[in-house]
Amino acid sequence: MATTLDLKSKEEKDAELDKRIEALRRKNEALIRRYQVP
């Protein structure tokens, strides 16, 4: 039981990290576009 909980929490953490990384990537792209426009 402990192992299944650990696996589930690890998968949830990975999903959260993926969402955060994707959000940061979009934010960075928006900033880069904003500063590239003369």
Distance bins in CASP14 RR format, pairs under 12 A and 6 or more apart:
PFRMAT RR
TARGET T0000
AUTHOR 0000-0000-0000
RMODE 2
METHOD distances of the structure
MODEL  1
1 7 0 0 0 0 0 1 0 0 0 0 0
1 8 0 0 0 0 0 1 0 0 0 0 0
2 8 0 0 0 0 0 1 0 0 0 0 0
2 9 0 0 0 0 0 1 0 0 0 0 0
3 9 0 0 0 0 0 1 0 0 0 0 0
3 10 0 0 0 0 0 1 0 0 0 0 0
4 10 0 0 0 0 0 1 0 0 0 0 0
4 11 0 0 0 0 0 1 0 0 0 0 0
5 11 0 0 0 0 0 1 0 0 0 0 0
5 12 0 0 0 0 0 1 0 0 0 0 0
6 12 0 0 0 0 0 1 0 0 0 0 0
6 13 0 0 0 0 0 1 0 0 0 0 0
7 13 0 0 0 0 0 1 0 0 0 0 0
7 14 0 0 0 0 0 1 0 0 0 0 0
8 14 0 0 0 0 0 1 0 0 0 0 0
8 15 0 0 0 0 0 1 0 0 0 0 0
9 15 0 0 0 0 0 1 0 0 0 0 0
9 16 0 0 0 0 0 1 0 0 0 0 0
10 16 0 0 0 0 0 1 0 0 0 0 0
10 17 0 0 0 0 0 1 0 0 0 0 0
11 17 0 0 0 0 0 1 0 0 0 0 0
11 18 0 0 0 0 0 1 0 0 0 0 0
12 18 0 0 0 0 0 1 0 0 0 0 0
12 19 0 0 0 0 0 1 0 0 0 0 0
13 19 0 0 0 0 0 1 0 0 0 0 0
13 20 0 0 0 0 0 1 0 0 0 0 0
14 20 0 0 0 0 0 1 0 0 0 0 0
14 21 0 0 0 0 0 1 0 0 0 0 0
15 21 0 0 0 0 0 1 0 0 0 0 0
15 22 0 0 0 0 0 1 0 0 0 0 0
16 22 0 0 0 0 0 1 0 0 0 0 0
16 23 0 0 0 0 0 1 0 0 0 0 0
17 23 0 0 0 0 0 1 0 0 0 0 0
17 24 0 0 0 0 0 1 0 0 0 0 0
18 24 0 0 0 0 0 1 0 0 0 0 0
18 25 0 0 0 0 0 1 0 0 0 0 0
19 25 0 0 0 0 0 1 0 0 0 0 0
19 26 0 0 0 0 0 1 0 0 0 0 0
20 26 0 0 0 0 0 1 0 0 0 0 0
20 27 0 0 0 0 0 1 0 0 0 0 0
21 27 0 0 0 0 0 1 0 0 0 0 0
21 28 0 0 0 0 0 1 0 0 0 0 0
22 28 0 0 0 0 0 1 0 0 0 0 0
22 29 0 0 0 0 0 1 0 0 0 0 0
23 29 0 0 0 0 0 1 0 0 0 0 0
23 30 0 0 0 0 0 1 0 0 0 0 0
24 30 0 0 0 0 0 1 0 0 0 0 0
24 31 0 0 0 0 0 1 0 0 0 0 0
25 31 0 0 0 0 0 1 0 0 0 0 0
25 32 0 0 0 0 0 1 0 0 0 0 0
26 32 0 0 0 0 0 1 0 0 0 0 0
26 33 0 0 0 0 0 1 0 0 0 0 0
27 33 0 0 0 0 0 1 0 0 0 0 0
27 34 0 0 0 0 0 1 0 0 0 0 0
28 34 0 0 0 0 0 1 0 0 0 0 0
28 35 0 0 0 0 0 1 0 0 0 0 0
29 35 0 0 0 0 0 1 0 0 0 0 0
29 36 0 0 0 0 0 1 0 0 0 0 0
30 36 0 0 0 0 0 1 0 0 0 0 0
30 37 0 0 0 0 0 1 0 0 0 0 0
31 37 0 0 0 0 0 1 0 0 0 0 0
END
